[in-house]
Amino acid sequence: MSAQSLLEFIFTLAALIIIHEFGHFIVCRLCKVEVEEFGLGFPPRMLTLFTAGGTRFTLNWLPFGGFVRPKGENDPSIPRGLAAANPWKRIAVYLAGPGMNILVGIILYMVIFSKFGNPVPVENQVQIMAVAADSPAQQAGLQACDYFVKVNNQDITSTDQLQLLIKSNLGKSTSMVLQRGSQVYEANLIPRLNPPVGQGAIGISMSNPIQFQPIGLTAALPMGMTAVYNYGHELVTLPGRMIRGQIPPDQGRLVGFKGMYDMYQEVSQSNTGNCTPRLMNILAFFAAITTSLGLLNLLPVPALDGGRIIFVLPEIIIRRRIPQEYENWINVVSFSLLLLVILYINLQDFINPIVFPK
């Protein structure tokens, strides 16, 4: 664990939380709803950083997120309070936090596309994406990002062709010519007849390499929006795919702060075997984090922004408001349960840490 990567992670994650809460804060101000407190972390309060515009900005002891406390949040009898505002203004306030996170996700993907270009697979080449420990490939000196040139004197032009060649040479010495940067080298290995579970005969994962075609900022905007949509679709459909057995449970688990930091270390290290630029990996990681934060907060769970919107909808649809005392009680109970879930997820990061393929 390096101090620099830890500080980078803490600073950026704190920035995403601040952006989320700033969304709530700025829309409260636009809707003429007074804000009593803007807090980093959850109470109890550690200290007041400063006061501005009638809002107290605080640092709190439980480092699980942040909050904005509008005036009259749970009491519709208080003038200029949130609960007294009309339902459309309340929905705008609740949507603003997740909306800011999703907007930041779009911006980060736009930066990726505009800086690095549009990723296009190269169909007639095969690249090693990862090499398993103690595999024939590792023992022969193959590394992630190497390109296959020939296998047993046959030019390699597709992953299907390479897989058939390896399969036809199980248990036999196999010669390979590979390219690493500008260097071409030869290797010999014996594909395994009975490889370990989750590994292939020679112990690599492979794919077509990616080339980046330069694009302008205008073209990067719709691509950024599409990237956020595609990531959101994967996230929303994840539980269903896990239930159907399409994704192993360990690959769909929730992670806490340590788990996210472990993932950040993996993507930010230049020697992880990932063949994309380090900065791209970091930007894509935080684009995924902020998009996840926005979408998860829209879930129809009481105490989350999506759950609070659910309480407002009857007032719009049937012109009747759910009694405030019921809403307050449900949100308090749900918030307590949510803290327990967050605590459990964070403990799992230590008890059952994420294992990355080597």
C-alpha positions as CSV (number, residue, x, y, z in Angstrom):
1,M,0.0,0.0,0.0
2,S,1.6,3.3,-1.1
3,A,0.8,6.5,0.6
4,Q,0.4,8.3,-2.8
5,S,-2.2,5.8,-4.2
6,L,-4.1,5.9,-0.9
7,L,-4.2,9.7,-0.9
8,E,-5.3,9.7,-4.6
9,F,-8.1,7.2,-3.8
10,I,-9.3,9.0,-0.7
11,F,-9.2,12.4,-2.4
12,T,-11.1,11.3,-5.5
13,L,-13.7,9.2,-3.6
14,A,-14.3,12.2,-1.3
15,A,-14.7,14.4,-4.4
16,L,-17.4,12.1,-5.9
17,I,-19.2,12.2,-2.5
18,I,-19.0,16.0,-2.4
19,I,-20.2,16.2,-6.0
20,H,-23.3,14.0,-5.1
21,E,-24.1,16.2,-2.1
22,F,-23.4,19.4,-4.0
23,G,-26.1,18.3,-6.5
24,H,-28.6,18.1,-3.6
25,F,-27.3,21.4,-2.2
26,I,-27.4,23.5,-5.3
27,V,-30.9,22.4,-6.3
28,C,-32.1,23.1,-2.8
29,R,-30.8,26.6,-3.2
30,L,-32.4,26.9,-6.7
31,C,-35.7,25.8,-5.3
32,K,-35.5,28.3,-2.4
33,V,-35.1,25.5,0.2
34,E,-32.7,26.5,3.0
35,V,-29.9,24.1,3.9
36,E,-28.9,23.7,7.5
37,E,-25.9,21.4,7.1
38,F,-23.6,20.0,4.5
39,G,-21.7,17.1,6.0
40,L,-18.9,14.8,5.0
41,G,-19.3,11.4,6.6
42,F,-22.2,10.5,8.9
43,P,-22.8,11.8,12.4
44,P,-21.7,12.1,15.2
45,R,-20.2,15.3,14.2
46,M,-16.4,15.7,14.5
47,L,-16.1,19.4,13.8
48,T,-17.6,22.3,11.9
49,L,-15.3,23.3,9.1
50,F,-17.0,26.7,8.3
51,T,-20.4,28.3,7.9
52,A,-21.6,30.1,4.7
53,G,-24.9,31.3,3.5
54,G,-26.6,30.0,6.6
55,T,-25.3,26.4,6.0
56,R,-22.9,24.7,8.4
57,F,-20.2,22.6,6.6
58,T,-19.1,19.7,8.9
59,L,-16.8,16.7,9.1
60,N,-18.3,13.7,10.8
61,W,-17.0,10.5,12.4
62,L,-18.5,7.7,10.3
63,P,-16.6,7.8,7.0
64,F,-19.3,6.1,4.9
65,G,-20.4,8.9,2.7
66,G,-22.0,12.3,3.2
67,F,-25.2,14.2,3.5
68,V,-27.1,17.5,3.0
69,R,-29.6,18.4,5.7
70,P,-32.2,20.8,4.3
71,K,-34.3,22.8,6.6
72,G,-37.6,21.1,7.6
73,E,-36.6,17.9,5.8
74,N,-39.1,15.8,7.7
75,D,-41.6,18.5,8.8
76,P,-43.9,20.0,6.3
77,S,-45.0,22.7,8.8
78,I,-41.7,24.5,8.6
79,P,-41.7,27.4,6.0
80,R,-39.0,27.3,3.3
81,G,-38.2,23.7,4.3
82,L,-37.9,20.7,2.0
83,A,-40.9,18.9,3.2
84,A,-43.0,22.0,2.8
85,A,-41.9,22.4,-0.9
86,N,-44.1,21.2,-3.7
87,P,-43.6,17.6,-4.8
88,W,-41.8,18.4,-8.0
89,K,-39.2,20.5,-6.2
90,R,-38.7,17.6,-3.7
91,I,-38.2,15.2,-6.6
92,A,-35.7,17.6,-8.2
93,V,-33.7,17.8,-5.0
94,Y,-33.6,14.0,-4.6
95,L,-32.7,13.4,-8.3
96,A,-29.9,16.1,-8.2
97,G,-27.4,14.0,-6.3
98,P,-27.5,10.8,-8.4
99,G,-27.8,13.0,-11.5
100,M,-24.5,14.8,-10.7
101,N,-22.7,11.5,-10.3
102,I,-24.1,10.2,-13.6
103,L,-23.1,13.5,-15.2
104,V,-19.6,13.1,-13.9
105,G,-19.5,9.6,-15.3
106,I,-20.4,10.9,-18.7
107,I,-17.7,13.6,-18.5
108,L,-15.0,11.1,-17.5
109,Y,-15.9,8.8,-20.3
110,M,-15.9,11.8,-22.7
111,V,-12.4,12.6,-21.5
112,I,-11.3,9.0,-22.1
113,F,-12.6,9.0,-25.6
114,S,-11.4,12.5,-26.5
115,K,-7.9,11.9,-25.1
116,F,-7.3,8.3,-26.2
117,G,-9.7,7.9,-29.1
118,N,-12.4,5.4,-30.1
119,P,-11.4,1.8,-29.2
120,V,-11.6,-0.5,-32.3
121,P,-10.6,-4.2,-32.2
122,V,-8.0,-5.3,-34.6
123,E,-9.6,-8.5,-36.0
124,N,-6.5,-10.1,-37.6
125,Q,-4.3,-10.1,-34.5
126,V,-4.3,-11.9,-31.2
127,Q,-2.9,-10.4,-28.0
128,I,-2.3,-12.0,-24.6
129,M,-4.4,-10.2,-21.9
130,A,-3.3,-12.1,-18.8
131,V,-1.0,-15.0,-17.9
132,A,-1.8,-17.4,-15.1
133,A,0.8,-18.0,-12.4
134,D,2.8,-21.3,-12.7
135,S,1.3,-22.0,-16.2
136,P,3.2,-23.2,-19.2
137,A,2.8,-19.7,-20.7
138,Q,4.5,-18.1,-17.7
139,Q,7.2,-20.7,-17.5
140,A,8.0,-20.1,-21.2
141,G,8.3,-16.3,-20.6
142,L,5.0,-15.1,-22.2
143,Q,3.7,-11.9,-20.8
144,A,0.5,-9.9,-21.0
145,C,0.3,-7.5,-24.0
146,D,2.5,-9.8,-26.2
147,Y,1.2,-10.5,-29.7
148,F,1.1,-14.0,-31.3
149,V,2.9,-14.0,-34.6
150,K,3.2,-17.8,-35.4
151,V,2.4,-21.1,-33.7
152,N,4.1,-24.2,-35.3
153,N,5.1,-22.0,-38.2
154,Q,1.4,-21.0,-38.9
155,D,0.6,-17.3,-39.0
156,I,-1.9,-16.4,-36.3
157,T,-4.9,-14.3,-37.5
158,S,-7.7,-15.0,-35.1
159,T,-8.4,-16.3,-31.5
160,D,-10.4,-19.2,-32.9
161,Q,-7.5,-20.3,-35.0
162,L,-5.1,-20.1,-32.1
163,Q,-7.4,-22.1,-29.8
164,L,-7.7,-24.9,-32.4
165,L,-3.9,-25.0,-32.8
166,I,-3.4,-25.3,-29.1
167,K,-6.1,-27.9,-28.7
168,S,-4.5,-30.0,-31.5
169,N,-1.2,-29.9,-29.7
170,L,-2.2,-30.9,-26.2
171,G,0.7,-32.7,-24.5
172,K,3.1,-31.9,-27.4
173,S,5.9,-29.4,-27.6
174,T,4.7,-26.3,-29.4
175,S,6.8,-23.6,-30.9
176,M,5.6,-20.0,-30.8
177,V,6.8,-16.7,-32.2
178,L,5.6,-13.6,-30.3
179,Q,6.1,-9.9,-30.5
180,R,6.7,-7.7,-27.4
181,G,6.9,-4.0,-28.4
182,S,9.4,-3.9,-31.3
183,Q,11.0,-7.2,-30.2
184,V,10.2,-10.6,-31.8
185,Y,11.1,-13.7,-29.7
186,E,10.5,-17.4,-29.8
187,A,9.1,-19.7,-27.1
188,N,8.4,-23.4,-26.6
189,L,5.8,-24.9,-24.3
190,I,3.6,-27.9,-23.8
191,P,-0.2,-27.3,-23.6
192,R,-1.7,-29.1,-20.6
193,L,-4.1,-32.0,-21.1
194,N,-5.8,-31.3,-17.7
195,P,-5.4,-27.6,-16.8
196,P,-6.6,-26.2,-13.5
197,V,-10.2,-25.0,-13.3
198,G,-10.6,-21.6,-14.8
199,Q,-7.4,-21.9,-16.9
200,G,-6.8,-22.9,-20.4
201,A,-4.2,-25.4,-21.8
202,I,-1.4,-22.9,-21.7
203,G,-2.7,-20.6,-19.0
204,I,-3.6,-17.3,-20.8
205,S,-6.6,-15.2,-21.6
206,M,-6.5,-13.6,-25.1
207,S,-8.4,-11.2,-27.3
208,N,-8.0,-9.0,-30.3
209,P,-5.9,-6.0,-29.5
210,I,-7.4,-2.5,-29.4
211,Q,-6.5,0.4,-31.6
212,F,-7.6,3.9,-30.7
213,Q,-8.9,6.1,-33.5
214,P,-8.7,9.8,-32.7
215,I,-12.1,11.6,-32.3
216,G,-13.2,15.1,-31.4
217,L,-14.9,16.3,-28.2
218,T,-18.3,16.6,-30.1
219,A,-18.2,12.9,-31.0
220,A,-17.0,12.0,-27.5
221,L,-20.2,13.3,-25.9
222,P,-22.6,10.6,-27.3
223,M,-20.0,8.0,-26.8
224,G,-19.7,9.0,-23.1
225,M,-23.5,8.8,-22.7
226,T,-23.5,5.4,-24.4
227,A,-20.7,4.1,-22.2
228,V,-22.7,5.2,-19.0
229,Y,-25.8,3.6,-20.4
230,N,-24.0,0.3,-21.1
231,Y,-22.4,0.3,-17.7
232,G,-25.7,1.0,-16.0
233,H,-27.4,-1.7,-18.0
234,E,-24.7,-4.2,-16.9
235,L,-25.1,-3.1,-13.2
236,V,-28.9,-3.2,-13.2
237,T,-29.1,-6.7,-14.8
238,L,-26.3,-8.1,-12.7
239,P,-28.5,-9.7,-10.0
240,G,-30.6,-11.4,-12.6
241,R,-27.5,-12.8,-14.4
242,M,-26.2,-14.1,-11.1
243,I,-29.5,-15.8,-10.3
244,R,-29.4,-17.5,-13.7
245,G,-25.8,-18.6,-13.1
246,Q,-24.3,-16.6,-15.9
247,I,-21.9,-14.8,-13.5
248,P,-20.2,-16.5,-10.5
249,P,-21.3,-15.0,-7.1
250,D,-17.7,-14.0,-6.3
251,Q,-17.6,-11.8,-9.4
252,G,-20.9,-10.0,-8.5
253,R,-20.2,-9.2,-4.9
254,L,-20.6,-5.8,-3.4
255,V,-17.4,-4.2,-2.1
256,G,-16.7,-1.5,0.5
257,F,-14.0,1.1,0.8
258,K,-11.1,-1.4,1.2
259,G,-12.4,-3.4,-1.8
260,M,-12.6,-0.3,-3.9
261,Y,-9.1,0.7,-2.9
262,D,-7.8,-2.8,-3.7
263,M,-9.4,-2.5,-7.1
264,Y,-7.9,1.0,-7.5
265,Q,-4.4,-0.3,-6.7
266,E,-4.9,-3.0,-9.3
267,V,-5.9,-0.7,-12.1
268,S,-3.5,2.1,-11.3
269,Q,-0.3,-0.1,-11.2
270,S,1.6,-0.1,-14.5
271,N,2.7,-3.7,-14.0
272,T,-0.8,-5.3,-13.7
273,G,-0.6,-6.7,-17.2
274,N,-3.4,-4.5,-18.4
275,C,-2.6,-3.4,-22.0
276,T,-4.4,0.0,-21.8
277,P,-2.7,3.2,-20.6
278,R,-2.7,3.7,-16.8
279,L,-4.5,7.0,-16.9
280,M,-7.3,5.4,-19.0
281,N,-7.7,2.7,-16.4
282,I,-7.9,5.2,-13.5
283,L,-10.4,7.4,-15.3
284,A,-12.6,4.4,-16.3
285,F,-12.4,3.1,-12.7
286,F,-13.7,6.3,-11.2
287,A,-16.3,6.7,-14.1
288,A,-17.6,3.3,-13.0
289,I,-17.6,4.3,-9.3
290,T,-19.5,7.5,-9.8
291,T,-22.0,5.9,-12.1
292,S,-22.6,3.1,-9.6
293,L,-23.0,5.7,-6.8
294,G,-25.6,7.5,-8.9
295,L,-27.6,4.4,-9.9
296,L,-27.5,2.7,-6.5
297,N,-28.9,5.9,-4.9
298,L,-31.8,5.7,-7.3
299,L,-32.9,2.3,-6.0
300,P,-36.4,2.4,-4.5
301,V,-35.1,1.8,-1.0
302,P,-36.2,4.0,1.9
303,A,-33.5,6.3,3.1
304,L,-31.9,6.4,-0.4
305,D,-32.8,9.1,-2.9
306,G,-34.9,6.7,-4.9
307,G,-36.9,5.6,-1.9
308,R,-37.6,9.2,-1.0
309,I,-38.9,9.8,-4.5
310,I,-41.3,6.8,-4.1
311,F,-42.8,8.6,-1.0
312,V,-43.4,11.7,-3.1
313,L,-45.1,10.0,-6.1
314,P,-48.6,9.4,-4.4
315,E,-48.8,13.1,-3.8
316,I,-48.5,13.7,-7.6
317,I,-50.6,10.7,-8.8
318,I,-53.5,10.6,-6.3
319,R,-53.1,14.1,-4.7
320,R,-52.7,12.5,-1.3
321,R,-49.6,12.7,0.8
322,I,-48.3,9.8,2.9
323,P,-48.4,10.8,6.5
324,Q,-45.0,12.4,7.4
325,E,-44.7,10.3,10.6
326,Y,-44.9,7.1,8.6
327,E,-42.3,8.3,6.2
328,N,-40.0,9.4,9.0
329,W,-40.3,6.1,10.9
330,I,-39.6,4.0,7.8
331,N,-36.6,6.1,6.8
332,V,-35.1,5.9,10.2
333,V,-35.4,2.1,10.3
334,S,-34.2,1.7,6.8
335,F,-31.2,4.0,7.4
336,S,-30.2,1.9,10.4
337,L,-30.4,-1.3,8.4
338,L,-28.5,0.4,5.6
339,L,-25.7,1.2,8.0
340,L,-25.5,-2.4,9.1
341,V,-25.4,-3.6,5.5
342,I,-22.6,-1.1,4.7
343,L,-20.7,-2.3,7.8
344,Y,-21.1,-5.9,6.8
345,I,-19.9,-5.2,3.2
346,N,-16.8,-3.4,4.5
347,L,-16.0,-6.2,7.0
348,Q,-16.2,-8.7,4.1
349,D,-13.4,-6.7,2.4
350,F,-11.1,-7.8,5.2
351,I,-12.6,-11.3,6.0
352,N,-12.9,-12.3,2.3
353,P,-10.8,-9.9,0.3
354,I,-11.0,-9.6,-3.5
355,V,-8.6,-12.0,-5.3
356,F,-7.3,-10.7,-8.6
357,P,-6.0,-13.0,-11.3
358,K,-2.3,-13.1,-11.7
